[in-house]
């Protein structure tokens, strides 16, 4: 979010390789705040036209992926997600025959460029007498995404739709697995570095052994340094003196600045213990509020009839500078969603005994 901004949703997603999109609305804001002039509806259109795809990849959750990266990245990560789901599939009574039968029925329903919601696809399975009750349906859809049969087709009202990927996502020449690992590490470090090997493994679902081998293959293209008890990796071309963060940022719960890391999350931030503690409080907002280069509090947004309410809970008493910074980013969020923001700022009070 510091430095050059992008002007198209696909450019943002491509830069990050993949962006977690578990919650669709908040995930759109993660794209918007890294761009210049993009509004909420622009991201919807990018999903509708297929320039970005929302699908299960990397981990068993949804991510945004640029069209041209989907096939090679899924070839690398999809089998590991499928392997991780195997026990759940057995408990649900889903086997290769079940998936083949479901795929046949769903492909028939989506043939000819049709878009269908999950409920509509469930009705198609019901008509064919296919058991899709309970958690069978979401796991069937996930596996068909992992098999590159279906992907996101955009919204129908407020409901997500699915489409067939063949003909929508161009076929690409398969790349060697080692080459794909190197590309993943190179792209991750270009958007998320500096980061540790464990951070990369958490984000990608790839083993640390495979990632260390890819780092070795990159050779002089990467560098490492020790800090805060961790070994951080960066691309050698990265500026060792990154631009200074200024102002405020409102990060949604699953923003890449949060879920892109695991062991080094908040490393070196004097507010790290407060951030971790507040995050554990169920009634407290889970969105992170950044002030400059540190976590300064938490936030939530509530859509109302005539606007959007932004609550900012700061770790320190609001000052004129922080009030101005939070107000500025709240207005930017309002422009993104097309609503007038109202802003409430208060001091965060940690729970007793923390």
PyMOL commands that set and color helices and strands:
alter all, ss='L'
color gray80, all
select helices_A, chain A and resi 9-16+24-32+40-49+67-92+96-110+118-127+136-146+177-192+197-204+208-221+256-259+272-279+320-337
alter helices_A, ss='H'
color red, helices_A
select strands_A, chain A and resi 19-20+52-56+62-66+116-117+150-156+159-164+222-227+230-235+248-251+287-291+294-304+307-314+341-347
alter strands_A, ss='S'
color yellow, strands_A
deselect
rebuild
show_as cartoon
